[in-house]
Amino acid sequence: MSEAIVRCSGVTRFHDGVPAVEDIDFELVPGEILSILGPSGCGKTTLLRLIAGFDNLDRGEIYLKGGLASSTSTHLSPDRRNVGMVFQEYALFPHMTVAQNVSFGLRGGQKGLPKAERERRLAEVLDLVELSGLESRYPHELSGGQQQRVALARTLAPRPVLVLLDEPFSNLDTGMRREMRGEVERILRNDNIATVFVTHDRDEAFAMADRVGIMRNGRLEQIDTPHNIYRTPISTFVARFCLACDFLKGKANNGVVVTEIGDLPYSSGNGVIEEGSDVSLMVQPDDFKVIKDPNGASVIESIDFRGGETMLVVRMPSGAKLNCRQLIRSNLAPGDRVTLTPASDAPMKAFRSGADD
């Protein structure tokens, strides 16, 4: 087992008496990418700043390569942590060329290198991020994607033990985001660099990360592999934030949940579910077949044809709605009466109503 590059234990930070991050626990090994996913204001960037050493802890400890970097009595300054950070705005020096920006972290202090070694490392890292030949350009002469690569190259040049990425793709358009996400992941994995990557974009988090941590109100609600979070979210908050799902209300009764569209098998998503208790069933778009039925209790409200699939919004008798996916061209039309039947015998994930909303 590799030594943890970073380990957070009970990490807590207050802003005006209110916890910005609270009791955060995780560790990261070499080469592992951890994405911190959550809504705005949940504490993602504060957590990065604590790891980087820009803010002080109010409780807990942060260890870097086994050594104590932060506690209530110890605080290693950012320049002594060997942690690289790419900011949302890149923070390039506008009066410096690409080469000067990238070389900045290699000058002076503990990371200072002789000129020949600096030039060798500069060439190496520019080649890594595919910017060779652009050394003399200034930031305003570069595209958004190129500016991001300069910021990443500057971060990687001193060979950090850990890289922190603060929403690095948010300023790029959709196509460029996808391209740069793949490029950044390739670079980080080729160099076996442990990375903490903050985003509010589920697709980015799930695509890049080995593990995803879901933050809510300063706490890590769940931390697991993307697959496990998708299959077994720990709460309705995680399910709603991470998955394209709806919730179907019902009551637990003799091994099934009694709902307005039938009795459905379930497995518990957040603890013991008592007989007769109110529950919410997590429903994903593929969980039900939509069958045209003149006597059906539900109605097609809208249809969205998306090439290889059709998305249906189905209004149930109570007025609640479910989003359902069909992988073939549907012969249904808005206003049609339908019946919903489970697509498989697999139990649906059930959560105690009100337990974690």
N, C-alpha and C positions, 0 to 999 in steps of 0.2 A: 504494500500500500504506500503510495507516494505521500510525502509530507504535504500538509495543507499549505497552499500559498497564502491564503487569507482565512482567518477564522474569527467570526463575530459571535460573542457570547453575551446575551442580555443587553445588547446595545440599545441605549435610550438617550434621546435628546429632547429637551423641552423648549418651546418657544412661548414666552409669556405665560408660563405655568401649564401650558397645554402640550401633551406629548406629540412631537412631530414624527418621531420614530420611537417604538417602544418594544423592548424585550425581543430584539432581532437576534436569531440564532441561525447560522449556517457556516459551512466551510467549503472551500474551493480548492481543487487539486490542479496540478499543471495541465494546461491544455483544455481545461473545462470552461465552457461558456455558460454563464448563468444569466438569464434575463429576468429583470425585475419589472413586472407588468402591473399597471394599476392606473386608476383615473387621476386627473390633475389634482394636486394637493394632498396626495396620499402619503408623501414622504420619500418618494423614490430618489429625487435629487439630493435631499438632505442625507440620505444613507450614503450616497456616493461621496459627498463632501466629508462625511465623518471618516470614511475609509481612506480618502486622500489626505486627510489631516488638515483640511481647511476649517473645520469646526471641532469644538471640544465635546467630549462625552459628558453626560450628566450621570450616567450609570452604565456599567458593563465594561467589557474589554474587547479590543481588536488586536489580533496577532497577525504579523506578517512573517512568513517563513519561520514560524515558531517563536519569534521574538515579540515581546509586548510593544505595540506601537501606540496604543491609546488606552487610558483608563481614567479614573477620577484624579489620579495622582501622577500619571505619566502621559506626556504628549510629545511624540516624535514629530518634528516639523516636516512639512510636505517634501522639502528638498532632500530629506534624509530617508525617505520611505522607498525610493525607487519604484514609485507607482506612476504610471502615465495616465493622463486623462484627456479625452477628446470632448470638447464642449459643443453644445448645440450650435453655437455661432462660429465654431472653429477657432476664433481668437487668433487669427494670423496677423502678423505685423505688416501693415500695408506698405511701409517704406522699405521693406526687405524683400529680396528676391526669394524664389523657391529654395535655392541652396542655402541662403542665409537663415531663412525660417527654420529649415530642417536642422541646420548645424547649431542653432541656438542652444539646444539642450546639451550639446557636447562641449561647451566652453566653460572653463572655470569650475570651482568647487570640487566636490568629490567625484563628479562625473567628467572632470576635465581630461582631455586627451591631447597628446601631441598632434601637431598639425597634420602630419602624414597619416596618422590613424584616423583623425577626423575626416579627412578627405576620402579615405578608403571606406569608412563606415557610411559616409554620405552617399557615395556611389552605390554601395550595396543596398541601402534602404530605398533609394530612388528607383533602383532596378526592381526591387521587391514590389513597390506600389505602381510600377509602370509609368514613371515620370521622367525617365532618363531623356535628356535632350531639352528639358524645360527648365533647367537650373537657373537661367538668367531672367525668367519671367517674374513679373510682380503679381500679387493676388488678383488685382482687378483685370488682369489679362487672361485669367483662367475661368473655366466653367465651374459651376457649383460642384460637380463631381470631382474635378481636378483639385479644387480648393480643399475638399474633404480628404483627398489622398495626401495632400501636403500636411494637413493637420495630423493624419494618422502616421505619416512618415516621421514627423517631428516627435510624436509620442514614442514611436518604436526605436528611434535612433539610439537612445541611451541604454537599450536592452532592459526595459522594466521587468520586474517580476510579475506585475499585474497591470492590466489595462482596464480603465473605466471609460465607458461610452455613455454620454448623456444625450439621448435622443439625437444621434448623429445624422439621421436621414430625414429629419422633419422639414428641412428647407429645400428638399429636392422634389421634383414632380414624380408621379407614380412610376413611370418607366425607369427613370434614373434611380429611384429608391431601390427597385428590385435588382437592378444591375449592380449598384454599389453594395447592397447587402451581401450579394454573392461574392463580390470582390473582397470585401472586408473580412468575411468569414474565411475565405481561402487564405488570406494573409495571416490571420490569427492562428489558424490551424496548422499552417505550414511551419510557423515558428513555435508551435506548442505553447502559446501564451494563455494563461488563465485570464478570463475576462468577465467583468460584470457590466451588463448592458441594460440600460434603462429605456423603457419605451411605454407608450400607452396603446401601441398598435399590436393587436393580438397576432396577426399574420407574421409580423416581423419577429416577435418573441418566439412563436412556435417554430418558425423556419430556421432560426439561427441557433437556438439554445439546446444544450444537453439537458438542462433543467430550467424550469420556469418558477419564479416566486411571485405569487399574487399578493399585492399589498392592498390593504384597506385600512384607512384611518390610522396610519403609522405602524400597523402590525402586518406580519407575514401571515396571511390567511391560509395559504397552502404553498408548499414547495415540493415539486416532483417533476418527473419527465413530462414532456408535452403529451405523450400517449396516455399516461396515467391520469393527467388532469382532464383530458378529453373524455376518457372513459369513466373516471370516478371522481368528479369534482366533489370537494368536501362540504360545500355549502351552496345555497341558492345564489349567493353573491358571486361565487366563483363561476358557477354554471352560466349565469346571466352575462357576466363580463367576458367570459372566454368562449362561449359556445353560442351558435345560432339556435337557441332553444326557447321553448315556451314552457309554461307550467299549467298543469291540469289539476284543479282542485277536487278533492274527494275525501272519503273516510276509510280508514283501515278496518277491514272486517274479514276474519277467518282466512288470512293469507292473501287477500286481494285488496285493491283499493276500489271502492264503489264510486264511480263517476257518472256524469250525465250521459256519457256515450258507452257505458258498459263497465263490467268488472275486469280489472286489469291486474296481472301479477306484478309484484314489486320486490325490490331489495332496498334495505335501508341505506340512506346516504349520510345521515348525521345522528347516529345513535339509535337506541331502542325506540321502536314505534309501538305504542300501546294500542290494543284493540279499541276501536271507536274513536280514535284521535283523528283530528283534521290533518291532512297531509297535502303536499304539493308534489305531483309526479312530473319529473323532468321529461319533456317530449322534444325529440329532435326531428327535423323535417322528414327523415326517412322512416320514422317509427310507425306510420300509419299508411295503409292503402286507402285511396279515396275512390269509392265505388258509386256510380250513378244509380240512384234509387228514388223513384217517384214518391215513395213513402218515407224517405229518409228524414231524420230529424234535424240534420245540419244542412247548411246552404253555402254554395260557392259565392264568396263575396268578390274576389278578384283573381285574375290569372295573369301571370308574368312569364312569357315565353322567353327562354334564355338559350336558344340554340339546342344544346344537348339535353336540356332539362326544362321542366315547367314547374314554376312555383305557384302554389295555390294558397289563397287565404280562405280558410273555412270557418264560417260562423256557426257555433254550436247553439243549442236551444237557449242557454242562459245569456247568450250574447258574447260570451268569451270567444276568442279566436285562436286558431292554430295555423301555423305555417307548415305546409306539406309539400314535399318534393316528389315529382314523377320524372323518371328518366326517359320517358317516351312522350311523343306529342299527344297531348290530352284531347279527348273529344268532349270535354266538359266546357261549360260556358257559365259566366256569371249568372246567378239566379237559380242554377240547377240544384235540386235536392240530392243529397248524397248520404251515404253511410260510411263511417270510419271504422276500419277493422285493423287490428295490429298486424304489422308486416312480419312479425316473428313471435315465437313463444318466449323470447328472452324477457326476464323481468325488467321493469323500468325502475330507475332510481327514484326513491321516494324520500322526501324531506319533511320533517315535522313542521307544520305551518307556523311561521312566526319565530322559529328557533334561531335563525341567523339572517333574516332579511334586513 
